[in-house]
Amino acid sequence: MKEKHSHHGHRQRKKDFFLKHGLDDMPDHEKLEFFLYYAIPLGDTNNLAHRLISRFGCFVDVIGADYEDLLEVSGVKEHTASMICLFRMLAKYYIMEKKGNIIELNNTIALNNYCAAMFLDADNEEVRCIFLDNELNLIDSDRICEGDFGRVELPLRGLLQYIFKVRANRIVIAHNHPYGSCIPSRADVDITRELYKFLKTLEIELIDHVITGRDGVWSMRERETFPDTWKCI
C-alpha cells in the first residue's frame, strides 16, 4: 500500500474550505498556494506561494507576471509558469465573453471591468478603441497603436475608417500603463479633450477614456477629469 503524502490532508482541507466558503476569506498567499495544487500535484506549495508574492507583490501581480520572470523564481518550472499564464488568458476570455453576444457597457463599473480584462495579458503600452452602439452595447474593440497615449500620434484616418465600417457613433478610448499608475498625465488629458472636440464635429461621441495601471483603473468620466465634457452616461 502506498503511503499517503504528508500534505494530503492539508490539501483536502483547503479544497473543502474553498468549496464551502470560496476564496474571499483567504489571504493572497493561501489563494496562490491553493491554485498551485493543480500545477504541482505533490508537495508543499505554501513556500513557493510566499516566494512568488515576495517577488511580484500580490496574487494579482503573480497571475499577471511574464513567463520568463516566473521561471526566475526558485521552484517554478515550465509547467507551473505555463499554467499561471494560461489562467490569465482564460480569465480574460471568460470576463470578456461571459455575457454571450451582447456585452453591455452602459455604466462605469462594466466599462472599467471590460478594460481591465482587455489589458490583462498586455505587457506593452497600447491604445485601444471600443466601439459602441446607441444603447452602449459592444460592437467591437481594436488596437489602434502601441506606445504611451500622451506621446504617440493617433492614426485618426484609420480609426475613422473603422468607426464608419462598424457604424459606431459612440466610442471609448482605452490605454494601459502596465508598469505604472493609472493616473492620467497632463498630455493624456489634453489629447483626450482635443480628440473629443474633433470627433464631435463628425457627430461621433467619445464616451470615456479609461486607463488601466498596476494600481487599478481610471475612468476620466467617473473621476470628472474635465466634467464639462462628458454628457452621455
C-alpha atoms as one frame of an Amber mdcrd trajectory, in Angstrom:
protein
   0.000   0.000   0.000   1.320   3.425  -0.952   1.939   5.815   1.901  -0.116
   8.994   1.662   1.847  12.156   1.134   2.257  14.238   4.290   0.332  17.136
   2.747  -2.626  15.091   1.568  -4.859  16.058   4.485  -3.851  19.709   4.299
  -4.777  19.941   0.622  -8.127  18.286   1.161  -8.955  20.710   3.974  -8.111
  23.620   1.670 -10.334  22.210  -1.069 -13.192  21.672   1.387 -12.823  25.251
   2.646 -12.853  26.604  -0.911 -15.979  24.656  -1.872 -17.793  25.881   1.233
 -16.570  29.475   1.536 -14.941  30.451  -1.760 -11.732  32.499  -1.850 -12.840
  35.761  -0.234 -11.574  34.903   3.241  -8.234  33.549   2.049  -5.151  35.796
   2.175  -3.214  36.136  -1.086  -0.569  33.534  -0.298  -3.245  30.916   0.519
  -5.140  31.644  -2.713  -1.916  31.119  -4.608  -0.997  28.031  -2.586  -4.372
  26.521  -3.463  -4.045  27.427  -7.154  -0.588  25.831  -7.311  -2.006  22.464
  -6.202  -3.155  21.957  -9.799   0.285  22.722 -11.236   2.227  20.775  -8.612
   0.347  17.548  -7.723   2.529  16.651  -4.733   4.493  18.658  -2.221   4.181
  21.830  -0.172   3.188  24.817  -2.342   2.976  27.236   0.581   6.636  28.235
   0.488   6.519  28.685  -3.273   3.431  30.875  -2.921   5.281  33.084  -0.433
   8.301  33.341  -2.767   6.106  34.349  -5.689   4.302  37.015  -3.678   7.595
  38.266  -2.298   8.892  38.589  -5.869   5.830  40.137  -7.519   3.885  41.775
  -4.682   0.400  40.208  -4.594  -1.747  37.430  -6.072  -2.942  39.566  -8.989
   0.609  40.552  -9.926   1.753  36.927  -9.786  -1.005  35.962 -12.221  -0.027
  38.899 -14.437   3.703  38.136 -14.404   5.675  37.327 -17.567   6.520  33.711
 -18.290  10.284  34.351 -18.232  10.068  36.305 -14.966   8.127  33.455 -13.339
  10.858  30.989 -14.261  13.368  33.099 -12.334  11.614  32.237  -9.048  13.105
  29.207  -7.298  10.757  26.232  -7.567   8.850  27.454 -10.627   9.238  25.087
 -13.567   7.920  25.386 -17.119   4.649  23.613 -16.294   3.868  25.941 -13.381
   4.779  29.096 -15.318   2.685  27.934 -18.286  -0.333  27.236 -16.092  -0.164
  30.680 -14.479  -0.032  32.334 -17.913  -2.848  30.109 -19.186  -5.009  31.060
 -16.205  -4.506  34.746 -17.020  -5.534  34.204 -20.650  -8.581  32.129 -19.685
  -9.629  34.757 -17.137  -9.501  37.427 -19.846 -11.549  35.278 -22.227 -14.132
  34.495 -19.538 -14.611  38.097 -18.450 -14.928  39.404 -21.994 -17.220  36.645
 -23.271 -19.359  35.585 -20.302 -22.421  37.599 -21.350 -22.626  35.967 -24.768
 -23.030  38.040 -27.892 -24.311  41.151 -26.098 -21.884  42.932 -23.797 -23.450
  45.950 -22.117 -21.026  48.747 -21.290 -23.667  51.225 -20.176 -22.137  52.028
 -16.791 -18.691  52.842 -15.472 -18.251  49.617 -13.492 -18.957  47.421 -16.523
 -16.687  49.538 -18.716 -13.827  49.548 -16.206 -14.066  45.777 -15.768 -14.058
  45.248 -19.522 -10.982  47.446 -19.972  -9.162  45.725 -17.116  -9.820  42.369
 -18.782  -8.830  43.690 -22.200  -5.353  44.625 -20.981  -4.952  41.646 -18.658
  -2.210  39.990 -20.741  -0.716  43.160 -22.276   2.947  43.624 -21.412   3.472
  46.741 -23.544   1.647  50.053 -23.637  -1.231  50.001 -26.108  -4.035  52.316
 -27.175  -7.329  50.600 -27.992 -10.733  51.751 -29.145 -14.058  50.280 -28.017
 -16.899  50.753 -30.495 -20.450  51.021 -29.097 -23.971  51.164 -30.468 -26.630
  53.661 -29.396 -27.515  51.554 -26.320 -23.837  51.380 -25.316 -23.553  47.698
 -26.190 -20.215  46.490 -27.505 -19.880  46.303 -31.283 -16.151  45.606 -31.409
 -12.787  46.641 -29.999  -9.480  47.089 -31.758  -5.901  48.075 -31.022  -5.142
  51.474 -32.557  -1.425  51.659 -31.862   1.320  50.828 -29.377   3.028  53.281
 -27.063   2.222  55.953 -24.494  -1.092  57.654 -25.353   0.340  61.049 -24.457
   3.255  60.631 -26.862   2.080  58.599 -29.836   0.422  60.119 -32.886  -3.034
  58.603 -33.131  -3.814  57.143 -36.573  -7.029  59.130 -36.904  -7.667  58.238
 -40.535  -7.588  54.511 -39.833  -9.655  54.984 -36.679 -12.355  56.885 -38.545
 -12.443  54.296 -41.322 -13.096  51.570 -38.768 -15.714  53.652 -36.937 -17.626
  54.142 -40.174 -17.155  50.495 -41.156 -18.786  49.151 -37.975 -21.290  52.036
 -37.900 -20.447  53.134 -34.392 -21.267  56.659 -33.304 -20.033  56.215 -29.745
 -16.550  55.089 -28.764 -14.316  54.700 -25.735 -10.564  55.183 -25.854  -8.561
  52.955 -23.512  -4.876  52.612 -22.856  -2.690  50.922 -20.283   0.252  51.680
 -18.053   1.414  48.079 -17.459   4.181  49.037 -15.047   2.893  52.323 -13.686
  -0.021  54.181 -12.142  -3.397  54.517 -13.845  -3.438  58.269 -13.140  -3.502
  60.194 -16.446  -0.726  62.585 -17.386  -1.399  66.157 -18.435  -0.715  65.074
 -22.020  -3.301  62.272 -21.678  -5.914  64.798 -20.589  -5.070  67.383 -23.242
  -5.110  64.890 -26.128  -8.374  63.397 -24.872 -10.010  66.821 -24.862  -8.804
  67.525 -28.397  -9.952  64.098 -29.593 -13.378  64.686 -28.060 -13.751  68.014
 -29.893 -12.550  66.539 -33.192 -14.921  63.564 -33.042 -17.826  65.801 -32.050
 -17.538  67.673 -35.353 -18.187  64.315 -37.065 -21.109  63.515 -34.731 -19.113
  60.747 -33.042 -19.271  60.785 -29.264 -16.279  59.949 -27.101 -17.948  58.327
 -24.095 -14.895  57.934 -21.870 -11.149  57.484 -21.745 -10.164  54.609 -19.458
  -6.621  53.964 -18.249  -5.523  50.747 -16.552  -2.415  50.503 -14.403  -0.846
  48.379 -11.709  -2.879  50.267  -9.099  -6.296  49.997 -10.715  -8.456  51.599
 -13.394  -9.047  55.309 -14.024 -12.168  56.468 -15.858 -11.853  60.109 -16.887
 -15.651  60.383 -16.818 -16.001  58.851 -13.351 -13.132  60.906 -11.926 -14.501
  64.053 -13.591 -11.147  64.787 -15.190 -12.855  67.511 -17.226 -16.521  67.349
 -16.185 -17.711  69.930 -18.715 -17.038  67.383 -21.473 -18.842  64.176 -20.501
 -22.564  64.291 -21.005 -23.713  60.821 -22.015 -23.781  58.231 -19.235
